C-alpha cells in the first residue's frame, strides 16, 4: 500500500461517507465524546480517531506498518496552531499534538462560522477531525518522502485528494478574538485587576491562554525604552476590567 498512498484520491461523496462513519463511531465508543460539542477529550480519543481515519482512508496502513511508533498528546498551551506533529527520526517515532486551548474555546461564547482547512465545521468534533486530518498528511509525507511542509504543492495536493481540504489553515476562535468579542479587550488595552487584595492598573501586552499585563513598579524586573520599570502579571481575561489609568 505504501507505494500507492500518495496516489490516493477520493470523491467528495466518498469523503463525506467516511467522515460520517468515523464521527458516529467515536461518539458511540468514547467515554468522553458523547456529542459533537464535547466537553472532555483524552489522548485515547485522539488515538482512536486516528485509527478510524487510518482504517477508512488508508486501509490500516499506519497500524500495519507503524504500530507502536505513533503517539498522541493534547496541549492547553498551543494558542495559535491547531495541531502539530513531532518527528524523532533517530528512533522513528511520531507524536501528533492537538490544541485543546483552541478546540474548547471554539463553539463556545463567540458565534461565527468556523472553517478548518477550508472545510466548514459544525462542532468541536468536526473541527478536531479536520485538524487531525491535516496532521495525518504531515505524517504521510514524512514517512514517504522524509520531509513535510504544508506550504508545498505536494502537501496541498495530498490534502485535497485524500480529505477534500481546500486550504491549509484554520479559523478556530483564538483567545485574542475571544478577548475582543466578549470583553472588549485587546493588546494595548489599559486594564485593572485585583491581586492579593490590591487593585493594580496596567496594560495588556499579550493574549494567550491568559493576558500578560505589565504594571508600573519601581522594583519591577522589566524596563521599557524610557527607563520605566514594570512587573509582569498573567491574568485570566474574566478577571480584567477596562481602565482609564495609563500604565
Phi and psi in degrees as GROMACS dihedral restraints (atoms count N, CA, C in turn):
[ dihedral_restraints ]
;  ai    aj    ak    al  type     phi  dphi    fc
    3     4     5     6     1   -57.0    20    10
    4     5     6     7     1   -40.2    20    10
    6     7     8     9     1   -66.9    20    10
    7     8     9    10     1   -19.7    20    10
    9    10    11    12     1  -100.6    20    10
   10    11    12    13     1    -8.7    20    10
   12    13    14    15     1   -57.2    20    10
   13    14    15    16     1   -43.6    20    10
   15    16    17    18     1   -78.6    20    10
   16    17    18    19     1    -1.9    20    10
   18    19    20    21     1  -104.6    20    10
   19    20    21    22     1     3.8    20    10
   21    22    23    24     1   -61.9    20    10
   22    23    24    25     1   141.6    20    10
   24    25    26    27     1  -154.7    20    10
   25    26    27    28     1   125.4    20    10
   27    28    29    30     1  -117.1    20    10
   28    29    30    31     1   150.6    20    10
   30    31    32    33     1   -77.3    20    10
   31    32    33    34     1   164.4    20    10
   33    34    35    36     1   -58.5    20    10
   34    35    36    37     1   -40.2    20    10
   36    37    38    39     1   -64.9    20    10
   37    38    39    40     1   -41.9    20    10
   39    40    41    42     1   -63.5    20    10
   40    41    42    43     1   -42.4    20    10
   42    43    44    45     1   -62.1    20    10
   43    44    45    46     1   -46.7    20    10
   45    46    47    48     1   -61.0    20    10
   46    47    48    49     1   -40.0    20    10
   48    49    50    51     1   -65.6    20    10
   49    50    51    52     1   -43.8    20    10
   51    52    53    54     1   -65.2    20    10
   52    53    54    55     1   -41.7    20    10
   54    55    56    57     1   -64.3    20    10
   55    56    57    58     1   -40.3    20    10
   57    58    59    60     1   -60.8    20    10
   58    59    60    61     1   -41.5    20    10
   60    61    62    63     1   -63.3    20    10
   61    62    63    64     1   -44.0    20    10
   63    64    65    66     1   -63.9    20    10
   64    65    66    67     1   -46.2    20    10
   66    67    68    69     1   -58.0    20    10
   67    68    69    70     1   -50.1    20    10
   69    70    71    72     1   -66.9    20    10
   70    71    72    73     1   -37.9    20    10
   72    73    74    75     1   -65.9    20    10
   73    74    75    76     1   -43.9    20    10
   75    76    77    78     1   -67.9    20    10
   76    77    78    79     1   -37.1    20    10
   78    79    80    81     1   -66.5    20    10
   79    80    81    82     1   -36.4    20    10
   81    82    83    84     1   -70.5    20    10
   82    83    84    85     1   -39.7    20    10
   84    85    86    87     1   -89.5    20    10
   85    86    87    88     1   -36.8    20    10
   87    88    89    90     1   -71.7    20    10
   88    89    90    91     1   142.7    20    10
   90    91    92    93     1   -81.7    20    10
   91    92    93    94     1   -18.2    20    10
   93    94    95    96     1  -100.4    20    10
   94    95    96    97     1   -45.5    20    10
   96    97    98    99     1   -91.8    20    10
   97    98    99   100     1    95.9    20    10
   99   100   101   102     1  -108.2    20    10
  100   101   102   103     1     0.1    20    10
  102   103   104   105     1  -160.2    20    10
  103   104   105   106     1   168.3    20    10
  105   106   107   108     1   -60.8    20    10
  106   107   108   109     1   -43.6    20    10
  108   109   110   111     1   -96.1    20    10
  109   110   111   112     1    67.5    20    10
  111   112   113   114     1   -64.4    20    10
  112   113   114   115     1   158.2    20    10
  114   115   116   117     1  -109.7    20    10
  115   116   117   118     1    -9.2    20    10
  117   118   119   120     1  -139.8    20    10
  118   119   120   121     1   139.9    20    10
  120   121   122   123     1  -146.7    20    10
  121   122   123   124     1   142.8    20    10
  123   124   125   126     1  -123.2    20    10
  124   125   126   127     1   166.5    20    10
  126   127   128   129     1   -55.9    20    10
  127   128   129   130     1   -33.8    20    10
  129   130   131   132     1   -63.7    20    10
  130   131   132   133     1   -34.8    20    10
  132   133   134   135     1   -65.9    20    10
  133   134   135   136     1   -41.3    20    10
  135   136   137   138     1   -64.5    20    10
  136   137   138   139     1   -41.3    20    10
  138   139   140   141     1   -62.7    20    10
  139   140   141   142     1   -40.5    20    10
  141   142   143   144     1   -68.9    20    10
  142   143   144   145     1   -39.4    20    10
  144   145   146   147     1   -60.3    20    10
  145   146   147   148     1   -40.7    20    10
  147   148   149   150     1   -62.5    20    10
  148   149   150   151     1   -46.2    20    10
  150   151   152   153     1   -58.6    20    10
  151   152   153   154     1   -41.3    20    10
  153   154   155   156     1   -65.7    20    10
  154   155   156   157     1   -42.6    20    10
  156   157   158   159     1   -61.8    20    10
  157   158   159   160     1   -43.0    20    10
  159   160   161   162     1   -60.7    20    10
  160   161   162   163     1   -43.6    20    10
  162   163   164   165     1   -65.4    20    10
  163   164   165   166     1   -48.9    20    10
  165   166   167   168     1   -81.4    20    10
  166   167   168   169     1   -29.5    20    10
  168   169   170   171     1  -104.4    20    10
  169   170   171   172     1   -27.1    20    10
  171   172   173   174     1  -124.4    20    10
  172   173   174   175     1    12.3    20    10
  174   175   176   177     1    55.5    20    10
  175   176   177   178     1    34.6    20    10
  177   178   179   180     1    73.4    20    10
  178   179   180   181     1    20.1    20    10
  180   181   182   183     1   -57.0    20    10
  181   182   183   184     1   -47.3    20    10
  183   184   185   186     1   -69.1    20    10
  184   185   186   187     1   -38.1    20    10
  186   187   188   189     1   -65.7    20    10
  187   188   189   190     1   -38.5    20    10
  189   190   191   192     1   -71.0    20    10
  190   191   192   193     1   -34.5    20    10
  192   193   194   195     1  -109.5    20    10
  193   194   195   196     1   -18.4    20    10
  195   196   197   198     1  -131.5    20    10
  196   197   198   199     1    28.7    20    10
  198   199   200   201     1   -60.5    20    10
  199   200   201   202     1   128.2    20    10
  201   202   203   204     1    82.3    20    10
  202   203   204   205     1     2.9    20    10
  204   205   206   207     1  -113.8    20    10
  205   206   207   208     1    -6.2    20    10
  207   208   209   210     1  -118.2    20    10
  208   209   210   211     1   126.1    20    10
  210   211   212   213     1  -123.2    20    10
  211   212   213   214     1   166.1    20    10
  213   214   215   216     1  -136.9    20    10
  214   215   216   217     1   141.3    20    10
  216   217   218   219     1  -146.8    20    10
  217   218   219   220     1   150.2    20    10
  219   220   221   222     1  -114.9    20    10
  220   221   222   223     1   141.9    20    10
  222   223   224   225     1  -129.2    20    10
  223   224   225   226     1   131.8    20    10
  225   226   227   228     1   -98.5    20    10
  226   227   228   229     1     9.8    20    10
  228   229   230   231     1  -107.5    20    10
  229   230   231   232     1    -9.0    20    10
  231   232   233   234     1   -84.1    20    10
  232   233   234   235     1   110.8    20    10
  234   235   236   237     1  -111.3    20    10
  235   236   237   238     1    -0.8    20    10
  237   238   239   240     1  -122.9    20    10
  238   239   240   241     1   -50.9    20    10
  240   241   242   243     1   -81.7    20    10
  241   242   243   244     1   134.9    20    10
  243   244   245   246     1   -73.4    20    10
  244   245   246   247     1   -26.8    20    10
  246   247   248   249     1  -162.2    20    10
  247   248   249   250     1   169.6    20    10
  249   250   251   252     1  -157.7    20    10
  250   251   252   253     1   165.1    20    10
  252   253   254   255     1  -131.2    20    10
  253   254   255   256     1   132.8    20    10
  255   256   257   258     1  -108.1    20    10
  256   257   258   259     1   121.5    20    10
  258   259   260   261     1  -104.2    20    10
  259   260   261   262     1   132.5    20    10
  261   262   263   264     1  -117.7    20    10
  262   263   264   265     1    87.7    20    10
  264   265   266   267     1   -62.6    20    10
  265   266   267   268     1   -30.9    20    10
  267   268   269   270     1   -61.0    20    10
  268   269   270   271     1   -34.2    20    10
  270   271   272   273     1  -116.0    20    10
  271   272   273   274     1     1.6    20    10
  273   274   275   276     1    71.6    20    10
  274   275   276   277     1    31.6    20    10
  276   277   278   279     1  -110.2    20    10
  277   278   279   280     1   158.4    20    10
  279   280   281   282     1  -137.6    20    10
  280   281   282   283     1   131.8    20    10
  282   283   284   285     1  -119.6    20    10
  283   284   285   286     1   120.7    20    10
  285   286   287   288     1   -93.9    20    10
  286   287   288   289     1   126.8    20    10
  288   289   290   291     1  -120.8    20    10
  289   290   291   292     1   130.7    20    10
  291   292   293   294     1  -116.9    20    10
  292   293   294   295     1   149.2    20    10
  294   295   296   297     1   -88.8    20    10
  295   296   297   298     1   108.7    20    10
  297   298   299   300     1   -73.3    20    10
  298   299   300   301     1   -24.6    20    10
  300   301   302   303     1   -58.8    20    10
  301   302   303   304     1   -48.3    20    10
  303   304   305   306     1   -75.0    20    10
  304   305   306   307     1   -39.6    20    10
  306   307   308   309     1   -60.9    20    10
  307   308   309   310     1   -45.6    20    10
  309   310   311   312     1   -80.1    20    10
  310   311   312   313     1   -22.7    20    10
  312   313   314   315     1   -90.4    20    10
  313   314   315   316     1    -0.8    20    10
  315   316   317   318     1   -95.1    20    10
  316   317   318   319     1   145.8    20    10
  318   319   320   321     1    59.8    20    10
  319   320   321   322     1    42.5    20    10
  321   322   323   324     1  -124.1    20    10
  322   323   324   325     1  -102.8    20    10
  324   325   326   327     1  -105.7    20    10
  325   326   327   328     1     8.0    20    10
  327   328   329   330     1  -117.7    20    10
  328   329   330   331     1   120.3    20    10
  330   331   332   333     1  -105.4    20    10
  331   332   333   334     1   115.2    20    10
  333   334   335   336     1  -166.6    20    10
  334   335   336   337     1   171.1    20    10
  336   337   338   339     1   -69.0    20    10
  337   338   339   340     1   137.0    20    10
  339   340   341   342     1  -116.4    20    10
  340   341   342   343     1   127.9    20    10
  342   343   344   345     1  -123.3    20    10
  343   344   345   346     1   145.4    20    10
  345   346   347   348     1  -132.0    20    10
  346   347   348   349     1   122.4    20    10
  348   349   350   351     1    58.7    20    10
  349   350   351   352     1    32.2    20    10
  351   352   353   354     1    82.3    20    10
  352   353   354   355     1     1.1    20    10
  354   355   356   357     1  -105.4    20    10
  355   356   357   358     1   128.1    20    10
  357   358   359   360     1   -67.1    20    10
  358   359   360   361     1   132.0    20    10
  360   361   362   363     1  -113.8    20    10
  361   362   363   364     1   134.9    20    10
  363   364   365   366     1   -93.6    20    10
  364   365   366   367     1   -18.0    20    10
  366   367   368   369     1  -159.8    20    10
  367   368   369   370     1   179.9    20    10
  369   370   371   372     1   -63.6    20    10
  370   371   372   373     1   -37.1    20    10
  372   373   374   375     1   -65.4    20    10
  373   374   375   376     1   -43.1    20    10
  375   376   377   378     1   -62.7    20    10
  376   377   378   379     1   -42.2    20    10
  378   379   380   381     1   -62.8    20    10
  379   380   381   382     1   -42.2    20    10
  381   382   383   384     1   -61.8    20    10
  382   383   384   385     1   -43.1    20    10
  384   385   386   387     1   -63.7    20    10
  385   386   387   388     1   -39.3    20    10
  387   388   389   390     1   -67.6    20    10
  388   389   390   391     1   -39.3    20    10
  390   391   392   393     1   -63.4    20    10
  391   392   393   394     1   -44.6    20    10
  393   394   395   396     1   -61.8    20    10
  394   395   396   397     1   -40.8    20    10
  396   397   398   399     1   -57.6    20    10
  397   398   399   400     1   -42.3    20    10
  399   400   401   402     1   -59.2    20    10
  400   401   402   403     1   -45.0    20    10
  402   403   404   405     1   -69.2    20    10
  403   404   405   406     1   -29.9    20    10
  405   406   407   408     1   -65.7    20    10
  406   407   408   409     1   -36.3    20    10
  408   409   410   411     1   -65.2    20    10
  409   410   411   412     1   -38.8    20    10
  411   412   413   414     1   -59.1    20    10
  412   413   414   415     1   -43.8    20    10
  414   415   416   417     1   -63.3    20    10
  415   416   417   418     1   -44.7    20    10
  417   418   419   420     1   -57.9    20    10
  418   419   420   421     1   -47.4    20    10
  420   421   422   423     1   -61.8    20    10
  421   422   423   424     1   -43.1    20    10
  423   424   425   426     1   -63.7    20    10
  424   425   426   427     1   -46.0    20    10
  426   427   428   429     1   -74.8    20    10
  427   428   429   430     1   -24.9    20    10
  429   430   431   432     1   -91.8    20    10
  430   431   432   433     1   -38.9    20    10
  432   433   434   435     1  -115.2    20    10
  433   434   435   436     1   -12.8    20    10
  435   436   437   438     1    85.3    20    10
  436   437   438   439     1     2.4    20    10
  438   439   440   441     1  -157.9    20    10
  439   440   441   442     1   162.2    20    10
  441   442   443   444     1  -154.1    20    10
  442   443   444   445     1   143.4    20    10
  444   445   446   447     1  -154.8    20    10
  445   446   447   448     1   125.2    20    10
  447   448   449   450     1   -75.4    20    10
  448   449   450   451     1    -5.3    20    10
  450   451   452   453     1   -90.5    20    10
  451   452   453   454     1    -6.6    20    10
  453   454   455   456     1   -81.8    20    10
  454   455   456   457     1   149.3    20    10
  456   457   458   459     1   -58.5    20    10
  457   458   459   460     1   -35.1    20    10
  459   460   461   462     1   -63.3    20    10
  460   461   462   463     1   -45.7    20    10
  462   463   464   465     1   -60.6    20    10
  463   464   465   466     1   -45.4    20    10
  465   466   467   468     1   -63.8    20    10
  466   467   468   469     1   -37.7    20    10
  468   469   470   471     1   -65.9    20    10
  469   470   471   472     1   -46.5    20    10
  471   472   473   474     1   -62.1    20    10
  472   473   474   475     1   -44.9    20    10
  474   475   476   477     1   -67.0    20    10
  475   476   477   478     1   -32.4    20    10
  477   478   479   480     1   -73.1    20    10
  478   479   480   481     1   -46.4    20    10
  480   481   482   483     1   -69.7    20    10
  481   482   483   484     1   -37.0    20    10
  483   484   485   486     1   -88.6    20    10
  484   485   486   487     1   -44.0    20    10
  486   487   488   489     1  -115.6    20    10
  487   488   489   490     1    -2.1    20    10
  489   490   491   492     1    74.3    20    10
  490   491   492   493     1    19.9    20    10
  492   493   494   495     1   -72.3    20    10
  493   494   495   496     1   140.2    20    10
  495   496   497   498     1  -111.8    20    10
  496   497   498   499     1     0.4    20    10
  498   499   500   501     1  -150.7    20    10
  499   500   501   502     1   170.5    20    10
  501   502   503   504     1  -121.8    20    10
  502   503   504   505     1    16.1    20    10
  504   505   506   507     1  -124.0    20    10
  505   506   507   508     1   166.8    20    10
  507   508   509   510     1  -114.9    20    10
  508   509   510   511     1   159.3    20    10
  510   511   512   513     1  -124.9    20    10
  511   512   513   514     1    51.8    20    10
  513   514   515   516     1   -74.1    20    10
  514   515   516   517     1   161.1    20    10
  516   517   518   519     1   -77.3    20    10
  517   518   519   520     1   118.5    20    10
  519   520   521   522     1   -85.4    20    10
  520   521   522   523     1   163.1    20    10
  522   523   524   525     1   -66.5    20    10
  523   524   525   526     1   -34.2    20    10
  525   526   527   528     1   -64.9    20    10
  526   527   528   529     1   -40.9    20    10
  528   529   530   531     1   -65.0    20    10
  529   530   531   532     1   -42.9    20    10
  531   532   533   534     1   -63.4    20    10
  532   533   534   535     1   -40.5    20    10
  534   535   536   537     1   -60.5    20    10
  535   536   537   538     1   -41.0    20    10
  537   538   539   540     1   -70.7    20    10
  538   539   540   541     1   -46.8    20    10
  540   541   542   543     1   -69.5    20    10
  541   542   543   544     1   -41.5    20    10
  543   544   545   546     1   -93.1    20    10
  544   545   546   547     1   -35.1    20    10
  546   547   548   549     1  -117.6    20    10
  547   548   549   550     1    -2.0    20    10
  549   550   551   552     1    56.3    20    10
  550   551   552   553     1    40.7    20    10
  552   553   554   555     1  -117.4    20    10
  553   554   555   556     1   147.3    20    10
  555   556   557   558     1  -153.6    20    10
  556   557   558   559     1   170.6    20    10
  558   559   560   561     1   -59.2    20    10
  559   560   561   562     1   129.9    20    10
  561   562   563   564     1   101.0    20    10
  562   563   564   565     1   -11.9    20    10
  564   565   566   567     1   -69.6    20    10
  565   566   567   568     1   137.5    20    10
  567   568   569   570     1   -82.6    20    10
  568   569   570   571     1   129.8    20    10
  570   571   572   573     1  -137.2    20    10
  571   572   573   574     1   163.8    20    10
  573   574   575   576     1  -128.8    20    10
  574   575   576   577     1   155.5    20    10
  576   577   578   579     1  -159.2    20    10
  577   578   579   580     1   159.8    20    10
  579   580   581   582     1  -103.1    20    10
  580   581   582   583     1   137.5    20    10
  582   583   584   585     1  -146.9    20    10
  583   584   585   586     1   119.2    20    10
  585   586   587   588     1    63.0    20    10
  586   587   588   589     1    30.7    20    10
  588   589   590   591     1    81.7    20    10
  589   590   591   592     1     4.7    20    10
  591   592   593   594     1  -116.9    20    10
  592   593   594   595     1   140.2    20    10
  594   595   596   597     1   -90.9    20    10
  595   596   597   598     1   127.2    20    10
  597   598   599   600     1  -114.8    20    10
  598   599   600   601     1   152.4    20    10
  600   601   602   603     1  -122.9    20    10
  601   602   603   604     1   134.8    20    10
  603   604   605   606     1  -159.8    20    10
  604   605   606   607     1  -165.2    20    10
  606   607   608   609     1  -130.0    20    10
  607   608   609   610     1   140.1    20    10
  609   610   611   612     1   -75.9    20    10
  610   611   612   613     1   127.0    20    10
  612   613   614   615     1  -111.8    20    10
  613   614   615   616     1   -14.9    20    10
  615   616   617   618     1  -160.8    20    10
  616   617   618   619     1   146.8    20    10
  618   619   620   621     1  -129.3    20    10
  619   620   621   622     1   115.7    20    10
  621   622   623   624     1  -125.6    20    10
  622   623   624   625     1  -122.9    20    10
  624   625   626   627     1   -64.5    20    10
  625   626   627   628     1   -39.1    20    10
  627   628   629   630     1  -123.4    20    10
  628   629   630   631     1   171.9    20    10
  630   631   632   633     1   -92.0    20    10
  631   632   633   634     1   136.7    20    10
  633   634   635   636     1   -90.3    20    10
  634   635   636   637     1   121.0    20    10
  636   637   638   639     1  -119.3    20    10
  637   638   639   640     1   127.0    20    10
  639   640   641   642     1   -99.6    20    10
  640   641   642   643     1   126.3    20    10
  642   643   644   645     1  -118.0    20    10
  643   644   645   646     1   131.9    20    10
  645   646   647   648     1   -59.6    20    10
  646   647   648   649     1   131.2    20    10
  648   649   650   651     1  -158.2    20    10
  649   650   651   652     1   112.7    20    10
  651   652   653   654     1   -59.0    20    10
  652   653   654   655     1   -20.8    20    10
  654   655   656   657     1  -102.1    20    10
  655   656   657   658     1    12.6    20    10
  657   658   659   660     1   -71.8    20    10
  658   659   660   661     1   169.8    20    10
  660   661   662   663     1   -98.8    20    10
  661   662   663   664     1    -1.7    20    10
  663   664   665   666     1  -122.0    20    10
  664   665   666   667     1   137.8    20    10
  666   667   668   669     1  -122.0    20    10
  667   668   669   670     1   136.0    20    10
  669   670   671   672     1   -91.4    20    10
  670   671   672   673     1  -177.8    20    10
  672   673   674   675     1   -65.1    20    10
  673   674   675   676     1   -24.4    20    10
  675   676   677   678     1   -88.0    20    10
  676   677   678   679     1    -3.0    20    10
  678   679   680   681     1    97.2    20    10
  679   680   681   682     1    -3.6    20    10
  681   682   683   684     1   -70.5    20    10
  682   683   684   685     1   145.8    20    10
  684   685   686   687     1  -102.9    20    10
  685   686   687   688     1   147.7    20    10
  687   688   689   690     1  -139.4    20    10
  688   689   690   691     1   154.4    20    10
  690   691   692   693     1  -111.0    20    10
  691   692   693   694     1   149.3    20    10
  693   694   695   696     1  -105.8    20    10
  694   695   696   697     1   135.3    20    10
  696   697   698   699     1  -127.8    20    10
  697   698   699   700     1   144.2    20    10
  699   700   701   702     1  -110.1    20    10
  700   701   702   703     1   110.4    20    10
  702   703   704   705     1  -123.4    20    10
  703   704   705   706     1   131.3    20    10
  705   706   707   708     1   -58.4    20    10
  706   707   708   709     1   144.2    20    10
  708   709   710   711     1   -56.3    20    10
  709   710   711   712     1   -39.5    20    10
  711   712   713   714     1   -68.2    20    10
  712   713   714   715     1   -11.6    20    10
  714   715   716   717     1   -96.8    20    10
  715   716   717   718     1     2.1    20    10
  717   718   719   720     1  -100.7    20    10
  718   719   720   721     1   148.8    20    10
  720   721   722   723     1  -130.4    20    10
  721   722   723   724     1   144.8    20    10
  723   724   725   726     1   -59.1    20    10
  724   725   726   727     1   141.6    20    10
  726   727   728   729     1  -136.4    20    10
  727   728   729   730     1   144.4    20    10
  729   730   731   732     1   -87.6    20    10
  730   731   732   733     1    -9.6    20    10
  732   733   734   735     1   -70.1    20    10
  733   734   735   736     1   134.0    20    10
  735   736   737   738     1   -77.1    20    10
  736   737   738   739     1   152.4    20    10
